[in-house]
Amino acid sequence: MAVSWRSWLANEGVKHLCLLIWLSLNVLLFWKTFLLYNQGPEYHYLHQMLGLGLCLSRASASVLNLNCSLILLPMCRTLLAYLRGSQKVPSRRTRRLLDKSRTFHITCGVTICIFSGVHVAAHLVNALNFSVNYREDFVELNAARYREEDPRKLLFTTVPGLTGVCMVLVLFLMITASTYAIRVSNYDIFWYTHNLFFVFYMLLMLHVSGGLLKYQTNLDTHPPGCMNLNGTHYQNTHLPEHFSEHFHESSPGGFSKPDELTQNTFVKICMEEPRFQANFPQTWLWISGPLCLYCAERLYRCIRSNKPVTIISVTSHPSDVMEIRMVKENFKARPGQCPTKTKATFGVHLKIVGDWTERFRDLLLPPSSQDSEILPFIQSRNYPKLYIDGPFGSPFEEALNYEVSLCVAGGIGVTPFASVLNTLLDDWKPYKLRRLYFIWFWQENRPDYVNIQLYLSQTDGIQKIIGEKYQALNSRLFIGRPRWKLLFDEIAKCNRGKTVGVFCCGPNSISKTLHKLSNQNNSYGTRFEYNKESFS
């Protein structure tokens, strides 16, 4: 079926607009900086010495400055949760954009990796050119101390070179430890290497303070390519063709026929020697704001989570799921966030996947001889101190802001929906939601695992509705996965012209299917807005 442009704009429009703006900023910075160092008169002599490597190194550095500042913003999770929950962002589409924070963080990280490679390669060429193209008449401009100096000395004996090598090593550790295989097999490696970002930013501050690349400051008294009448000739300066016709080495001043030259061409005369100065470091202007914001948030989170929670119970559920019930002073969670909250306690469910969750389970639940494959096993004991940070924002907070919502959960993905269901059981009237479709599927072949019984405790005015419309109200367990296309068509038919919120927390294969169906057209005028939970 054809894609509905109305649904596509609702689901993808703002995301692609922000992506286009981000790409445009990267391209604009790269191209503007490239032209500045390629054609700017203040970099005329430096460009002659280093060539294309100068332009690429500085252009890639501009892109790195932008992305090194943006990459921290999506990780300010407390700020994002505040913006979502306080309704400071009135537009639902804009609030849904906050759900892409992790994706944007990864995108900026990949961009930093790519342009770091370009930056390093360009500076390796620059180090070689500094050595090969050593200019005795521009001693101040040279980074090398003499001609044919070993370029490796520039890498390991200068501040920009040494800090650059260290940053490459730190970035390599962060990249490799961020892969899915490392995160699952040993989460601690990912956690500790990712916190090397602070070392990376400190090295970055030192890296730009070396001042190896310099620009000319006296353009008025020494225009690039000018001739010095005192006898100094800049041999590597490329002169215009009509100018070189009048230039002869035999004359001490460089001119054989001054009168003829003056009559036929315009000559720029050097009033003094060129003077050079190191560029003012601009990187700190880019990253100081986001870095201070992120550090302030980390400090706030550290203070907020410095008191341990009181563990009430730990329950071992089938399929390697563990539930922890806790009490914490002043703990507040909004509907849709992962903790399932009651008036007295709140709880979290953990799927035992990877080394960290396995060690956490062994710490709270010592091995027991009881069989927890059929019934949950509750263990009561003296627990170690546990510190909780959060809660943070979740896409499922929007589930109650639609008139109609479709919630699809796979396995442990039911956790955030449990919070929504608990809220509706307490009191559903304050919320906009009037119809909820809830689907939960799992892989285990255990047909007697779920036994749902519905009891109607208040019957006033409800028997007639049930008798007329819901004659077959009972518990039904379907084998296999839902037929998603038929399900979407049925929901669209029953909710003509309405906007339906689609929420998914499950496998990527199901998520892609629901995302695709949400963008497709239907004949009932129903629009589906897709929301997905992203886990690190």
Number of C-alpha atoms within 10 A of each C-alpha: 8 8 14 18 14 16 22 19 15 19 22 16 15 15 17 12 11 12 14 12 11 16 12 12 14 19 14 15 19 20 17 13 21 21 12 15 23 19 12 13 17 19 21 19 22 22 19 16 22 21 17 16 22 24 23 24 25 20 26 25 22 24 23 26 19 19 23 22 19 20 23 20 19 19 17 18 21 18 17 19 17 14 16 24 17 9 11 10 13 11 10 13 17 13 20 22 17 21 21 17 19 17 13 18 18 14 15 21 19 14 18 22 17 13 20 21 14 18 23 20 14 20 20 19 17 23 22 19 22 26 22 18 18 21 21 12 14 15 13 15 24 21 19 24 15 16 15 14 16 15 18 12 13 23 18 14 10 16 18 21 22 17 22 24 16 16 21 16 13 18 21 14 16 22 16 15 21 19 11 13 12 15 19 15 14 15 18 15 16 21 14 12 18 17 11 14 16 12 12 19 18 12 20 21 18 16 22 20 16 16 16 18 17 20 21 21 15 17 13 10 16 20 19 20 19 17 23 18 14 12 11 14 16 14 9 12 14 11 14 9 8 10 13 10 10 17 18 13 10 9 11 13 17 19 17 15 12 12 9 11 16 11 8 11 11 9 12 14 14 20 16 13 13 20 16 20 15 15 15 10 14 13 21 16 11 17 22 14 13 18 20 12 16 20 14 13 17 16 11 12 16 14 11 13 15 12 15 14 18 17 22 17 16 23 19 22 19 16 16 15 17 23 17 18 21 19 16 17 9 6 13 12 17 19 24 24 22 26 24 24 24 13 5 9 16 21 20 16 22 17 17 16 12 15 15 15 16 13 12 13 20 10 12 20 19 9 9 9 6 9 11 16 13 12 12 16 17 15 15 12 11 9 14 12 10 13 14 16 12 16 16 17 23 24 24 28 19 21 25 23 15 20 17 21 24 21 20 22 22 18 17 18 21 22 21 25 27 18 25 23 16 16 19 17 9 9 9 15 9 8 14 13 17 13 14 18 11 14 14 17 19 16 10 10 9 9 10 8 12 10 9 9 7 8 5 7 6 8 8 7 8 10 12 11 10 12 11 8 9 11 9 9 10 9 10 10 11 8 9 10 12 12 8 13 12 10 11 19 16 11 18 21 15 12 18 15 13 16 18 24 23 23 25 28 26 21 12 11 9 17 21 13 12 22 20 13 21 27 24 18 19 21 10 15 16 23 25 31 24 25 26 22 16 15 6 6
